[in-house]
Amino acid sequence: MTLEDRIRGLRSGTGAYLELTKPGITFFVAVTSAAGYLLASLPAVSLADLFHLTLGVVLSTAGALALNQYLERRPDSLMIRTRPRPVPSGRIPPNRAALFGWLLVAAGVGHLWFRLGWLPALITAASAILYDAVYTPLKLRSPIATPVGAIPGALPVLIGWTAHSSGVDARALTLFGILFLWQLIHVLALGWNLRDDYERAGFQLIPPGSAGIISGLMVGYAVALLALSTVPALLGMADRVYLVGALLLGAAMLATTVAFLRDPTRQRCNRVFLGSLLYHPLLLGLMVAGAF
């Protein structure tokens, strides 16, 4: 084997392990936790704490996602979308993927505990356990997996909050509730669009029945999300600019879900999904800007 072949093989292996961590989702989670920290700490922001928070969250999230791919290697091998993933494709052996995931989770939780205290570390560990030990197996058994999975999806904001604050109050719970409702809309839209692939693997992320049931749930969650997103302004966490922005974003999110309810096509469901991807960073950005 030539040196070039070895370098090529090393790059391929490194890329596979990076893919195992789902960098896009890991980045999304890190941003959410950072927003939680900023909302709790402004104007007394510690860049060192923010760095250690981000590092710990990135490590633990990457590890939890790697463990998820290890646990779902068989269903992933049945779905068109996930067959090329590192474990089902054979690029990474399952035992190595599991070890890699455990090491990252342990490193992330340990770093948070050592640098920022026991509470953000405990929430991080709970999030990983809920995601891998509860949500992941539940996906094959019941649609209740979606609301259960929305809990670890919303916990990062509490990890960030408790990295500065010694506890969780009404403001933190409001942030958690907003992200919980957002996650439900996001996952239902994804689940409906990929329902054929999920059915092939045996996943039950969406309730059985017509599109009317799914779209009706989306509309209900969007109404609740619109109402709850105004609460941070009422609690003094953000200014009027945020309130106006939250109302506009919430109305737009509601409008896309209503459009899907009236005409449940893949195109309109895609708009709900893409809208949810925009809603999350825009709302948190407005909230953080309004907290200065």
N, C-alpha and C positions, 0 to 999 in steps of 0.2 A: 504493500500500500504506500503510495506517495504521500509527501507532506501535504500537498493540495487536497488529496482525498481525505486525510485526517482532519484538516481544517474544515472541509466541507461537512464531514460527518459531525464534528463538534458543533458547528453552527446549526445544523439540522436538529441535533439533540437539544441544544439550548432553546431553540425556537419551539420545540415540542413542549418543553417544560413551561415556557412562558405562556404558551397557548393553554396549558392546563390550568393556569391561574385566571383565565378570562380577564385580561387587562382592562377591557372597557367597563365591565361591571365593577371591578376592583376600584377603578378610578372614580366611578359614580359614587360608590360607597364612601370613599375617602373624602370627596367633596361634601357629601351630606354630613359626615362627622365634623368636618372643619366648620361648616355652617353652624352646626349646633354649638361648637366651642365659641365661635365668634359672637353668637347671639347671647351666650351666657356671660361672656367676659368683657364685651365692649363697654367702655373704651380701654379697659386695662388688659390689653392683649399681650401675652408673652409669646414671642416668636419661637422660643425654645420649646415651650409646651406644645405649641401648634405643630412644630416639626416632629416631636416625639409622638404626639397623637397620630399624625398622618402615617408615620413609619409603622407604629403598632397596628393600626387599622389595616394598612396595606398588607402587612405580613399575615395577619389573622384571616382577613377576607380571602386573600389568595389561597391560603391553606384550606379554608372551608370549601372554596370552589373546586380545588383539586380533589378533595375528599368526595365531593358530590359527584365528580366525573368518575371516580373509582367506584362508588356505590352504584352508579347508574350505567355502568359499562355494558350490561346486557340490554336494557331498553335502548340505550344509545345506538347499539349495533343494529337495531331494527328500524330506526328512523332515518329517512333520507338526509335530513338536515344535520344529524349528529354523527353519522357513520364515520366521517373523516376525523373526528376528534382523536387526540393522541392515544387514549387507552383502547377504544374499540378498533381503531385502525392498526393497532399493534406497534405503534412507534414508541410507546412507553409501557413496560410490563405493569400489570395491576399492582403488584406488591411494592414496586418503586413509587408508583403514583400515590399509594396510601401512605408510605413512609414520608414522602415529600410533603404531603398535605399535613400530616401530624406535626412534623417539624416546624412548618411555617406557622400553624396555629399556636403551638407552644411558644415559639419565639415571639409572636405578636402579643399574646396575652401576658407573657412574662415581661416583655418590654413595657407595656402599659402599666403593669403592677409596680414595677421598679421605678418608673419615671413619673407616673401620674397618680398612682394610688390604687387601692383595691377595688373601688366601685366601678370605674370605667373598664378595668380588667375583667371584673365579674360579669358585667353586661356583655362584654365582647365574647366571653366564654359561653354565656347563655345563648347568645345569638348563634354561635357556631353549632352548639348542641341542638338547638331548635331546628336549624336549617338542615343539618345532616342526619340527625338521629330521629327527628319527628317528621318534618316536612317531606324529606326525600322518600322515605318508605310509604308515607301516607298518600303520595301522588298516585300510587298504584292501587289504592283502595277506596278513596272517597274524594269527592269534590271539596270537602271541608279542608283539604290540603291548601286551597287557595287562601282563605282567611288565616289559616295557621301560618302559612309561608309569609304572609304580609307582616307578621310580627317581627321576625328577624330582618325583614326588609326595611322596617321603620326604626329599629333599635339603634342604628348608627348615629342618629341625631342625639339620642340619649347618651351614647358613648362620648360624643363631643361635649355635650352639656356638662356631664359629670367630671370631665377632665378639668373643668374650672370650678364648678359648683360642688358643694358637699352633699347635695341631695337633688331629688326630683320634685318640682313643684308644678303648679297649674300651667305655667308657661311651657315647661318642658313637655308635659303631657299633651298640651295643645299641639305642639310640633309633632309629637309622636302620632297623634290622631290624624293630622293632615297627611302625613306620609303613609299611614296605614290605609286610608281611603284612596289615596293616589295609587298605591300599589295594587289595590283590588281592581281598579279600572284598567290599569296597565296590563296585568296578568290575564284578565278576562279577554281583553282585545287580542293579546298574543295567543291565548288558548283557542279562541274561536277561529282565528286565521290558520292555525296549525292543527286544527282538530283532527284531520285525517292522519297526519303523521303521529300525533299523540295517541290516537286510537290504535294505530299499528303497534305502538310500544306498550299499550295498556295503561297509559296515563289518564287520570280522571281529574283534570284541573278545572273543567267547566261542568256545571250541572247538566245532566241529561235533559233533552227536550229541544224545543224549537229555538230559533234565533231570538224570538220574542222574549223568552225568559232571560237570555243572556243580556240582550240590549236593555231590557227593563231593569235588571240589576245595575247595569252601568249608569243608567239615568238616575236611579236612586242614590247611588254612591256619589255621582257628580253633584246632585242637589246638596247632599250632606257635606261634601267637600267645599262647595261654594260658601255655605253657611259657616263652617268651621274656620275657613281661611280668613274670615274677618276678625276672628277673636284675638289674634296677636295685636292688632291695632287697639282693640278695646282694653287689652291688658297692659298697654303702654310699651309694647316691644318694638313697635314700628310706627312710622308717621302716616300722614294722610295719603302721601304718594303711594305708599305700599297698599293702603286700603283700596284706593282707586285701581291700582294694578291688579290686586287680588280679585276684585270684583270682575274686571275685564277678563282676566285669565280664567276665572271660574266660569264666567258666562260662555266663553269660547269652548271650554271643556264640556260644558253642559250641552251646548249647541251641537257639537260633533256626536255626542252620544244620542241625542234626540234624532239627529239625521240618520244615524244607524238604526235606531228603533223604527223609524218610518220606512226605511228601505235597507234591510240588512244584507248588504253586499260586501264582498271582500274589500272593495275600494274604500267604502265608507268606514269599515272596521280598521283599515290601515290608517285612515285619518285619525281615528280615536287613538290608535297606538302611537303614531308619530306626534300627535298632540300631547299625549302624556309625557313623551320624552322631552318635549319643549317646556311643558308646564313645570316640571320639577325644578330645573336649574333657574328658570326665570322667577318663580315665586320665591325661592330661597335667596336669590340675588337681590330681589326687591326688599325682602325682609332684612337682610344684612345691611343693605344700603340705608334703609330707613332707621336702623338702630344706631347709626353714627350720630 
